[in-house]
Amino acid sequence: MDAMQAILTRRSIRKYTSEPVSDEQVTELLKAAMSAPTAGNQPWHFVVVRDRAALDSITRFHPHAEMLKQASVAISISGDPTVETLKGRWLLDCAAATENILIAANALDLGACWVGIYPVEERIKALRNLLGIPEHVIPLSMVSLGHPGEKKDPPDRFRPERIHYDTW
Ligand SMILES: Cc1cc2nc3c(=O)[nH]c(=O)nc-3n(C[C@H](O)[C@H](O)[C@H](O)COP(=O)(O)O)c2cc1C
């Protein structure tokens, strides 16, 4: 799959088969994450979560994370504001890394979905506690991953009326 196809056909996949996602595939996804542009001195940290009980328990504090119960693995993406050279950029860098994982997952024929953590304080605290993320590090998101158990058509979100040339 070429890059444009991976971007244009990406959808949130929330149903997965029982086939595991391999460590090699996870490494590919992490390479994609760390290839994202960075304005904050690569402030990200990733926790690869395969522990079934941990994945299931996230639904206790997150109302939109049921897909984690089927996911083979999930990756949490967090930022360390203490290393960033420009204030506040950790958030943007972690969002770019998250999107790269989603696109790379589609390119590898995996299903993936963004699970929002930041800025909901309760989710941030609970995920920190669950995964042992240090206090100064802020979890932005998780990506649930598995072999797709559902198919979705590519979205049609092209809105020419939102495009302005030279001036608004
Ligand atoms: C910041 C952010 C947070 C999101 N959080 C969740 C979430 O917690 N649970 C979920 O099921 N989907 C979540 N999503 C996925 C969106 O629901 C999804 O991208 C949107 O409905 C568009 O569908 P698509 O991804 O299939 O194109 C999130 C997406 C973003 C960008």
The ligand as an SDF file (V2000), in Angstrom:
LIG
                    3D

 31 33  0  0  0  0  0  0  0  0999 V2000
   -8.0470   13.2920   19.7710 C   0  0  0  0  0  0  0  0  0  0  0  0
   -8.8710   12.0720   19.4100 C   0  0  0  0  0  0  0  0  0  0  0  0
   -9.4010   11.3080   20.4200 C   0  0  0  0  0  0  0  0  0  0  0  0
  -10.1620   10.1760   20.0970 C   0  0  0  0  0  0  0  0  0  0  0  0
  -10.6270    9.3920   21.1140 N   0  0  0  0  0  0  0  0  0  0  0  0
  -11.3370    8.2850   20.8310 C   0  0  0  0  0  0  0  0  0  0  0  0
  -11.7710    7.4290   21.8850 C   0  0  0  0  0  0  0  0  0  0  0  0
  -11.4880    7.6580   23.0580 O   0  0  0  0  0  0  0  0  0  0  0  0
  -12.4780    6.3210   21.5530 N   0  0  0  0  0  0  0  0  0  0  0  0
  -12.7940    6.0300   20.2410 C   0  0  0  0  0  0  0  0  0  0  0  0
  -13.4650    5.0070   20.0200 O   0  0  0  0  0  0  0  0  0  0  0  0
  -12.3920    6.8220   19.2150 N   0  0  0  0  0  0  0  0  0  0  0  0
  -11.6620    7.9370   19.4780 C   0  0  0  0  0  0  0  0  0  0  0  0
  -11.1940    8.7150   18.4530 N   0  0  0  0  0  0  0  0  0  0  0  0
  -11.4670    8.3360   17.0490 C   0  0  0  0  0  0  0  0  0  0  0  0
  -12.5830    9.1830   16.4300 C   0  0  0  0  0  0  0  0  0  0  0  0
  -13.8180    8.8250   17.0160 O   0  0  0  0  0  0  0  0  0  0  0  0
  -12.5860    8.9140   14.9060 C   0  0  0  0  0  0  0  0  0  0  0  0
  -11.3380    9.2730   14.3790 O   0  0  0  0  0  0  0  0  0  0  0  0
  -13.6890    9.7170   14.2020 C   0  0  0  0  0  0  0  0  0  0  0  0
  -14.9670    9.2380   14.5780 O   0  0  0  0  0  0  0  0  0  0  0  0
  -13.5540    9.6250   12.6710 C   0  0  0  0  0  0  0  0  0  0  0  0
  -13.6280    8.2830   12.2440 O   0  0  0  0  0  0  0  0  0  0  0  0
  -12.4310    7.5860   11.4470 P   0  0  0  0  0  0  0  0  0  0  0  0
  -11.2170    7.5880   12.3200 O   0  0  0  0  0  0  0  0  0  0  0  0
  -12.9290    6.1930   11.1530 O   0  0  0  0  0  0  0  0  0  0  0  0
  -12.1850    8.3430   10.1820 O   0  0  0  0  0  0  0  0  0  0  0  0
  -10.4310    9.8460   18.7400 C   0  0  0  0  0  0  0  0  0  0  0  0
   -9.8760   10.6310   17.7260 C   0  0  0  0  0  0  0  0  0  0  0  0
   -9.0850   11.7240   18.0570 C   0  0  0  0  0  0  0  0  0  0  0  0
   -8.4620   12.5420   16.9420 C   0  0  0  0  0  0  0  0  0  0  0  0
  1  2  1  0
  2  3  1  0
  2 30  2  0
  3  4  2  0
  4  5  1  0
  4 28  1  0
  5  6  2  0
  6  7  1  0
  6 13  1  0
  7  8  2  0
  7  9  1  0
  9 10  1  0
 10 11  2  0
 10 12  1  0
 12 13  2  0
 13 14  1  0
 14 15  1  0
 14 28  1  0
 15 16  1  0
 16 17  1  0
 16 18  1  0
 18 19  1  0
 18 20  1  0
 20 21  1  0
 20 22  1  0
 22 23  1  0
 23 24  1  0
 24 25  2  0
 24 26  1  0
 24 27  1  0
 28 29  2  0
 29 30  1  0
 30 31  1  0
M  END
$$$$
